[in-house]
């Protein structure tokens, strides 16, 4: 009985500020985060072109990503310190949290992402990475016991994932081949993201989410810079437009991840993670608009995918009937 009360108290959501009690505001902020992350796809491609980073050089891409994340962490800490009118330094007891978070959120997720993407097709890569929403909900429910895995959540993930698959069906073909250094590495990246989401939720109860995101980005970014350089990665050309893109990418990471951390602190992982299905939709749409790429995804596919993703989001965020809640909590 006492253990049950302890677990209930441990998993209880902290009371959010008044602004974050509005479902509309939470929805807008979650969509903003994913729109920013979606805009990173065309921005990264532009960055590779401006810095003359070859598409077949994962080491240089890791080096570029490391610089981006280190700068993102620095900017997050600067802006956070100005807003909170104090220097954001983690408590001594929070340092292990920062290091663990940087391993899962930045180092493992992005190193395996860049290495895996170099050995698989863009379609398969996009679909595998999009599964991180489903995996994050499974990890939060089954491993960390932060919430219950209901049929509604499973249905929402299946419907939302169907939208992601649809938006990526562009004629390249998915194929059934599997490479450990391709699809396997991307799956490791997905699992790392899922663990990072649950860890961030746990750690944000004891430490400020912006402080956590800023320091973990700097720690993870530094490891990626050193690792990318030792693997032979180099950035041969630096231009003003390239630096502008790099700063934008750093801002995307610092703003989006800090906001995401705040949302996860006050709301269940499933309620926030489900918005991740909008990320690839924004990626396809913005790549078409910004890079002027001839997207093979037809307009009806994009519209249908968006509808499916929205249905999934609504299913997870629809409040359950009071009768059902009381019955489950008995």
Secondary structure, 3 states (H helix, E strand, C coil): CHHHHHHHHHHCCCCCCHHHHCHHHHHHHHHHHHHHHHHHHHHHHHHHHHCCCCCCCHHHHHHHHHHHHHHHHHHHHHHHHHHHCCCCCCCHHHHHHHHHHHHHHHHHHHHHHHHHHCCCCHHHHHHHHHCHHHHHHHHHHHHCCCCCCCHHHHHHHHHHHHHHHHHHCCCCCCCCCCCHHHHHHHHHHHHHHHHHHHHHHHHCCCCCHHHHHHHHHHHHHHHHHHHHHHCCCCCCCCCHHHHHHHHHHHHHHHHHHHHHHHHHHHCCHHHHHHHHHHHHHHHHHHHHHHCCCCCCCCHHHHHHHHHHHHHHHHHHHCCCCHHHHHHHCC
